């Protein structure tokens, strides 16, 4: 349960980052400038911000949740 809650918090934080970039009225130049501003403010790479945006567009909020890391259990 704790892991699910943490994943939701992370997804919410990522959503707050990309939400301004989802405005349809932004042209390519405005979106690039806004993305660069987010990068400067957060310290994230531009690639990371683009990946978050792509994941949101592809899978919605669930796409922003961190991928769980499966642990192999030997029997």
C-alpha positions as CSV (number, residue, x, y, z in Angstrom):
1,X,0.0,0.0,0.0
2,X,2.8,2.4,0.9
3,X,4.5,1.8,-2.5
4,X,1.2,2.5,-4.3
5,X,0.8,5.8,-2.4
6,X,4.4,6.8,-3.1
7,X,3.9,6.0,-6.8
8,X,0.8,8.1,-6.9
9,X,2.6,11.0,-5.2
10,X,5.4,10.8,-7.8
11,X,2.9,10.7,-10.6
12,X,1.1,13.8,-9.2
13,X,4.4,15.7,-9.1
14,X,5.2,14.7,-12.7
15,X,1.7,15.8,-13.7
16,X,2.2,19.2,-12.2
17,X,5.4,19.5,-14.2
18,X,3.9,18.6,-17.6
19,X,0.4,20.2,-17.1
20,X,1.4,23.6,-18.5
21,X,2.8,21.9,-21.6
22,X,-0.5,20.3,-22.4
23,X,-2.3,23.5,-23.3
24,X,-3.5,23.2,-26.9
25,X,-3.0,26.9,-27.7
26,X,0.8,26.6,-27.3
27,X,2.7,26.7,-30.6
28,X,6.0,24.8,-30.9
29,X,8.2,27.8,-29.9
30,X,6.1,28.5,-26.8
31,X,6.2,24.9,-25.8
32,X,9.9,24.7,-26.3
33,X,10.5,27.8,-24.2
34,X,8.2,26.5,-21.4
35,X,9.9,23.1,-21.4
36,X,13.3,24.9,-21.1
37,X,11.9,26.9,-18.2
38,X,10.7,23.7,-16.4
39,X,14.2,22.2,-17.0
40,X,15.9,25.2,-15.5
41,X,13.6,25.3,-12.5
42,X,13.6,21.6,-11.7
43,X,17.1,20.5,-12.7
44,X,15.6,17.7,-14.7
45,X,16.9,17.0,-18.2
46,X,14.9,18.1,-21.2
47,X,14.8,14.5,-22.3
48,X,13.1,13.5,-18.9
49,X,10.5,16.2,-19.3
50,X,9.8,15.1,-22.9
51,X,9.5,11.4,-21.7
52,X,7.0,12.4,-19.0
53,X,5.0,14.3,-21.5
54,X,5.0,11.4,-24.0
55,X,4.0,8.9,-21.4
56,X,1.1,11.1,-20.3
57,X,-0.1,11.5,-23.8
58,X,0.2,7.7,-24.4
59,X,-1.2,6.3,-21.1
60,X,-2.6,9.3,-19.2
61,X,-2.0,9.7,-15.5
62,X,-1.0,6.0,-15.1
63,X,1.9,6.6,-17.6
64,X,3.4,9.0,-15.1
65,X,3.6,6.4,-12.3
66,X,7.1,5.0,-11.9
67,X,7.6,1.5,-13.3
68,X,7.7,-1.1,-10.5
69,X,10.9,-3.0,-10.3
70,X,10.1,-6.7,-10.1
71,X,12.2,-8.6,-7.7
72,X,13.2,-12.1,-8.7
73,X,12.4,-14.7,-6.0
74,X,14.2,-18.0,-6.1
75,X,12.5,-21.1,-4.7
